[in-house]
Amino acid sequence: MDFEFPDDPRSVLVAGDWHGNHGFAEQIIHTAAEQSAGVILHVGDLGFRAPGPHSFPFLEALEETLAEHDITLLWVDGNRDCTPALRRLPADFGTGVRPLSPHVAHLPRGTRWSWHGKTWLGLGGAYSILRRPQLRGVNWWDGEQLGEDDVLRAVCGGPVDVMITHDCPDRTDILSRIPKLDMPVEDRMSAQQHRETLGRVVDTVRPELLFHGHYHVRYESQRPLPVYGHTRVVGLSSDREETAGNWVVLDLSRGLSDASSDT
């Protein structure tokens, strides 16, 4: 497959959950083109159900739209992406990513890369809120959560500048920004435990900036780091809301500055 990992793009667009909604995705891709962003970084729940009729039409349409604008999409897995099927796909030997098409590649958990002297870390995974046992293997899958091997892979390379995650780390005010969910206590505890697991990674690698999805809310928060400092946490909304809030463009030629965003 003729996939090339982007080398020092001038700007990138970071996008929230799309859930296989190509009409919505197409709008965001056009926005990336208008903003001169040659790369889209996606925070998960892209719409990869499993190889077959549920994923192929969406992925084919996605590739066609991206190719039209010569934009590359890199994404971390969300809890609504089929983790077991992703792990069966081969990774590129040189970059470690999993190409799905010439313009689309999955970032396995713990993938690191460098742009303009800044280190980035991709770390997918989350606990499915309001999961239904009868839908196991249909819209949530074993392996959706971070394991200790994922944590070790993520932290072993030392500090990073930016993280792209699906879940939100603990010690943010995200829960105050979403409607109260009538969910079983055990699910609420499991979701919190997963956020704490992600928080352990954040505390260790100490990113300046972190983008996530999962909760479908556009917001910003300052998460304190141990001893000193903080991480700027940016949550992005999903295809279930308006396009406003689903994307942020970063001008990497000016460090990590926001070039443009809808709020």
C-alpha positions as CSV (number, residue, x, y, z in Angstrom):
1,M,0.0,0.0,0.0
2,D,1.4,3.4,-1.0
3,F,1.1,5.2,2.3
4,E,3.6,7.9,3.4
5,F,3.7,9.3,6.9
6,P,3.5,13.1,6.8
7,D,6.8,14.9,7.4
8,D,6.6,18.2,9.3
9,P,3.2,19.5,8.1
10,R,2.7,23.2,8.5
11,S,-0.7,22.8,10.1
12,V,-2.9,20.0,11.3
13,L,-6.6,19.7,12.1
14,V,-7.6,17.7,15.2
15,A,-11.1,16.2,14.9
16,G,-13.6,14.6,17.3
17,D,-15.7,11.5,16.9
18,W,-17.3,10.7,13.5
19,H,-18.9,7.3,14.2
20,G,-18.8,6.3,10.5
21,N,-20.8,9.4,9.4
22,H,-19.3,10.2,6.0
23,G,-21.5,13.2,5.4
24,F,-20.2,14.8,8.6
25,A,-16.6,13.7,8.0
26,E,-16.7,15.2,4.5
27,Q,-17.6,18.6,6.0
28,I,-14.6,18.4,8.3
29,I,-12.3,17.3,5.5
30,H,-13.4,20.3,3.4
31,T,-12.7,22.5,6.4
32,A,-9.2,21.1,6.7
33,A,-8.6,21.9,3.0
34,E,-10.0,25.4,3.5
35,Q,-7.6,25.9,6.5
36,S,-4.7,24.5,4.5
37,A,-4.2,21.6,6.9
38,G,-2.6,18.7,5.2
39,V,-3.1,16.3,8.1
40,I,-6.1,15.4,10.2
41,L,-5.5,13.8,13.6
42,H,-8.6,12.0,14.7
43,V,-9.3,11.2,18.4
44,G,-11.1,7.9,17.8
45,D,-14.6,6.5,17.2
46,L,-13.8,7.0,13.6
47,G,-16.1,4.3,12.4
48,F,-14.0,1.2,12.0
49,R,-16.5,-1.5,13.1
50,A,-14.7,-4.5,11.5
51,P,-13.4,-5.4,8.0
52,G,-16.6,-6.0,6.0
53,P,-19.8,-4.4,5.0
54,H,-20.1,-2.1,8.0
55,S,-16.7,-0.5,7.5
56,F,-15.7,-0.8,3.8
57,P,-18.2,1.7,2.3
58,F,-17.3,4.4,4.9
59,L,-13.5,3.8,4.6
60,E,-13.7,3.9,0.8
61,A,-15.7,7.1,0.8
62,L,-13.3,8.6,3.4
63,E,-10.3,7.7,1.2
64,E,-11.9,9.2,-1.9
65,T,-12.6,12.5,-0.1
66,L,-9.1,12.7,1.5
67,A,-7.4,11.9,-1.8
68,E,-9.4,14.7,-3.5
69,H,-7.7,17.2,-1.2
70,D,-4.4,15.3,-0.7
71,I,-5.0,15.1,3.1
72,T,-3.7,12.4,5.3
73,L,-5.8,11.1,8.3
74,L,-4.1,9.6,11.3
75,W,-6.3,8.2,14.1
76,V,-6.3,6.5,17.4
77,D,-8.9,3.9,18.2
78,G,-12.0,4.7,20.3
79,N,-14.2,2.3,22.2
80,R,-16.6,2.2,19.2
81,D,-13.8,1.0,16.9
82,C,-13.2,-2.7,16.6
83,T,-10.0,-3.2,18.5
84,P,-9.5,-6.9,17.8
85,A,-9.8,-6.4,14.0
86,L,-7.4,-3.5,14.1
87,R,-4.8,-5.6,16.0
88,R,-4.9,-8.2,13.2
89,L,-3.9,-5.7,10.6
90,P,-0.1,-5.4,9.8
91,A,1.8,-2.4,10.9
92,D,4.3,-0.5,8.7
93,F,7.8,-1.6,9.7
94,G,9.3,1.9,9.5
95,T,6.6,4.1,11.1
96,G,4.7,1.6,13.3
97,V,1.3,2.8,12.0
98,R,-1.3,0.6,10.4
99,P,-2.2,1.9,6.9
100,L,-5.8,1.2,5.8
101,S,-5.5,3.1,2.5
102,P,-3.1,5.5,0.9
103,H,-4.5,8.5,3.0
104,V,-5.7,6.7,6.2
105,A,-3.6,5.1,8.9
106,H,-4.3,3.9,12.4
107,L,-2.0,4.9,15.3
108,P,-1.5,1.9,17.5
109,R,-1.5,2.7,21.2
110,G,1.8,4.2,22.3
111,T,2.8,5.4,18.8
112,R,5.2,8.3,19.0
113,W,6.3,10.7,16.2
114,S,8.0,14.1,15.9
115,W,6.9,17.2,14.0
116,H,8.9,20.4,14.0
117,G,10.9,19.2,17.0
118,K,7.8,18.4,19.1
119,T,7.1,14.8,20.3
120,W,3.5,13.5,19.8
121,L,2.0,10.4,21.4
122,G,-1.2,8.6,20.2
123,L,-3.0,6.5,22.8
124,G,-6.5,5.2,22.0
125,G,-8.9,3.3,24.2
126,A,-11.8,4.0,26.5
127,Y,-14.5,2.3,28.6
128,S,-17.9,2.2,26.8
129,I,-20.4,4.1,28.8
130,L,-23.9,2.5,29.0
131,R,-22.5,-0.7,27.5
132,R,-25.0,-3.5,26.9
133,P,-23.7,-7.0,27.3
134,Q,-25.8,-8.3,24.4
135,L,-24.0,-5.8,22.1
136,R,-20.6,-7.1,22.9
137,G,-18.8,-7.7,19.6
138,V,-21.4,-5.5,17.8
139,N,-20.7,-1.9,19.1
140,W,-18.1,-2.6,21.8
141,W,-15.3,-5.1,21.9
142,D,-12.9,-6.8,24.2
143,G,-9.6,-4.8,24.4
144,E,-11.3,-1.4,24.2
145,Q,-9.7,-0.4,27.5
146,L,-6.0,0.5,28.1
147,G,-4.0,-2.5,29.4
148,E,-0.8,-2.3,31.4
149,D,1.2,-3.2,28.3
150,D,-0.3,-0.1,26.6
151,V,0.6,2.1,29.6
152,L,4.2,0.8,29.6
153,R,4.6,1.3,25.9
154,A,3.3,4.9,26.2
155,V,5.5,6.0,29.1
156,C,8.8,4.2,28.2
157,G,9.9,6.9,25.8
158,G,9.8,9.7,28.3
159,P,8.2,13.1,28.1
160,V,6.1,14.3,25.2
161,D,4.7,17.6,24.0
162,V,1.2,16.5,22.7
163,M,-1.1,13.6,23.3
164,I,-4.0,12.4,21.1
165,T,-6.3,10.2,23.1
166,H,-9.9,9.0,23.0
167,D,-10.7,9.0,26.7
168,C,-10.4,12.0,29.0
169,P,-7.8,11.8,31.8
170,D,-8.9,12.2,35.4
171,R,-8.6,15.5,37.3
172,T,-10.5,17.5,34.7
173,D,-13.9,19.0,35.0
174,I,-15.4,17.0,32.1
175,L,-18.1,15.3,34.2
176,S,-19.6,18.7,35.2
177,R,-20.1,19.5,31.5
178,I,-22.1,16.5,30.4
179,P,-25.7,15.5,31.3
180,K,-25.9,13.1,34.2
181,L,-26.2,9.6,32.9
182,D,-28.3,6.9,34.6
183,M,-25.6,4.3,34.5
184,P,-24.9,1.4,36.8
185,V,-22.5,2.1,39.7
186,E,-20.0,-0.6,38.4
187,D,-19.9,1.0,35.0
188,R,-19.4,4.5,36.5
189,M,-16.5,3.1,38.6
190,S,-14.9,1.3,35.6
191,A,-15.1,4.5,33.5
192,Q,-13.4,6.4,36.3
193,Q,-10.7,3.8,36.8
194,H,-9.9,4.0,33.1
195,R,-9.6,7.8,33.3
196,E,-7.2,7.3,36.2
197,T,-5.2,4.8,34.2
198,L,-4.9,7.4,31.4
199,G,-4.1,10.0,34.0
200,R,-1.1,7.9,35.2
201,V,0.3,8.2,31.7
202,V,-0.3,11.9,31.5
203,D,1.4,12.4,34.9
204,T,4.5,10.5,33.6
205,V,4.9,12.0,30.1
206,R,3.8,15.5,31.1
207,P,2.3,16.8,27.8
208,E,1.8,20.5,27.3
209,L,-1.4,19.7,25.3
210,L,-3.9,16.8,25.1
211,F,-6.8,16.4,22.7
212,H,-9.6,13.8,23.4
213,G,-13.1,12.8,22.3
214,H,-15.4,10.2,23.8
215,Y,-17.7,12.6,25.8
216,H,-18.8,14.6,22.8
217,V,-18.3,18.0,24.4
218,R,-16.2,20.9,23.2
219,Y,-14.4,22.3,26.2
220,E,-11.0,23.2,27.6
221,S,-9.5,22.5,31.0
222,Q,-6.2,22.8,32.9
223,R,-5.2,19.5,34.4
224,P,-2.5,19.8,37.2
225,L,0.6,17.7,36.9
226,P,2.6,16.3,39.8
227,V,4.9,18.8,41.6
228,Y,4.4,21.6,39.1
229,G,2.9,22.6,35.8
230,H,-0.3,21.6,34.0
231,T,-1.6,20.1,30.8
232,R,-4.0,22.0,28.6
233,V,-6.8,19.5,27.9
234,V,-9.1,20.0,24.9
235,G,-12.2,17.9,24.4
236,L,-13.9,17.8,21.0
237,S,-17.6,17.2,20.1
238,S,-18.9,14.6,17.7
239,D,-21.0,14.1,14.6
240,R,-24.1,14.0,16.9
241,E,-23.7,17.8,17.3
242,E,-23.0,20.6,14.8
243,T,-19.6,20.8,13.1
244,A,-18.8,23.7,15.4
245,G,-16.7,22.2,18.2
246,N,-15.6,19.1,16.3
247,W,-12.3,20.5,15.1
248,V,-9.3,22.6,16.0
249,V,-6.5,23.6,13.6
250,L,-2.9,23.9,15.0
251,D,-0.3,26.0,13.2
252,L,2.8,23.9,13.8
253,S,5.0,26.4,12.1
254,R,4.3,28.6,15.2
255,G,4.8,25.9,17.8
256,L,1.4,24.6,19.0
257,S,-0.7,27.7,18.4
258,D,-4.3,27.5,17.6
259,A,-4.6,28.7,14.0
260,S,-8.4,28.4,13.9
261,S,-11.2,26.6,15.7
262,D,-15.0,26.6,16.0
263,T,-16.3,26.9,19.5
